[in-house]
Amino acid sequence: MRYSAFEILKQGLSGNKGWKPVWREPEPKAEYDVIIVGGGGHGLSTAYYLSKVYGMRNIAVLEKGWLGSGNIGRNTTIIRSNYMMPGNQPFYEFSLKLWEGLEQDFNYNAMVSQRSILNLFHSDPQRDAFVRRANAMILSGADAELADEAQLRRELPFLDFDNARFPIKGGLYQRRGGTVRHDAVAWGYARGADSHGVDIIQNCEVTGFDIENGVCTGVQSSKGRIRAKKVAVCVAGSSSRVMSLAGMRLPIESHVLQAFVTEGLKPTLPGVITFGAGHFYVSQSDKGGLVFGGDIDGYNTYAQRGNLPVVEDVAEGGMAIMPMIGRTRLLRSWGGVMDMSMDGSPFIDKTHIEGLYFNGGWCYGGFKATPASGYCYAHLLANDTPHPVATEMRLDRFKRGHIIDEKGQGNQPNLH
Amino acid sequence: MIINHPLLGPRDAAEFVYLGDAALIDRPDPEAENADEQFYEYGYLRDNPAGAHQELWYHEQGDRSWLVVTRDTLTHEITGVKLARDEAKKRGRNK
């Protein structure tokens, strides 16, 4: 069924009895051309582009829990392409362009809202660094705009411009950045993939890989053995656990990132705002709640919850730029498990095992990458060569010395 | 999380800085035949287990000692804390 205003009208007049489930719940077949392990945002978008753009049909997505039960439903829903490194920025700009046409492409309302993202700066050197970043963004075809203090005082009068420690001197706007309803992204991709014949199999945990003579021929799962010509792992957050089943060690540590939402408020924040002297990013949901987050907790963990010191740190970051939120009550907080890689950048690559592919290491930037990650992974699976914007995201880049270290922190995952 | 420091007693984890897997104590031999391979694995690859994990914490806002903490990465329960110095000596390091 194609969604449209006409369809809503028609269903409304006929008692809404004609709506159908948007994806099937099939049992696994004995063999597939491609098995995608992980039914989160990236896995589902991989299946969608693989079937739609690259014309493959015999595909299964295996998901341990329910669709979108991982980080696609746990992030702060921000999309942007304000990176700097050559190996990263063209990829994220490709992703932002896909976001811009996504809803028409998969015929599903994902509430893509390009309400802008603003990175505040607080000193002259930081301004220089942001100008450099803005130039790198523009070189990749993205938009970037420098705002001075006077402009921000007019547009966002509630910011604490005269903060004694971190006065606000201006900011870097990306007007095309914004937010998306994250669950709808998973559902839209799932519906689109299903309509192209992809089998989405929930409650099916992969418990092992069948590897013979260095070739992966399928997976062992809680629904039995399933053969496949290609197996594509896409389980960021659990990458080390799953790839250890194939005997691999990864340049990844798992860390928890917490996020928060307040009670609903009247419209206050026009877009996404980030603090430049600490780690704090905030936007306002369409329901009115302020959605915000900060740093990861900083120790290895697979628990989807964090500790209080980071809650305090995030709250301090918020108070440093907008003291008006001090009386707002927190409604909920939660945590998601991140693949923190050794340089803060992701992987979309083959492994040394033929037929086994790996996508992961998204750190806490995976949500914005969802469309491009799936598109580039699908390209790799279909052609066995990386997509032109993802040529640097290789597993062996540390060995070769070609790291993509946006923050220049070195091989210390909890600092990225 | 509360880390039960062997010398100072229970201390809040916020006083500490986290480094990573305690396997970082075992620095490879730079003279070894395949030292480049060993240092690549030492520097970049991690076991990253779900469950018991031995890890290095530095008591920056305390006595500046390094500790080896055994902690469950699924529950955050801490089951053992030792001075990293003692652990390193036990593993054959001279300091």
Interface residues (C-beta under 8 A of the other chain):
Chain A: S238 S240 R241 S244 R249 L250 P251 I252 E253 S254 G298 Y299 N300 T301 Y302 A303 N307 P309 M342 F398 K399 N411 Q412 P413 N414
Chain B: M1 D12 A13 A14 Y18 L19 G20 D21 Y40 E41 G43 Y44 L45 R46 D47 N48 P49 A50 H53 E55 R71 T73 L74 T75 H76
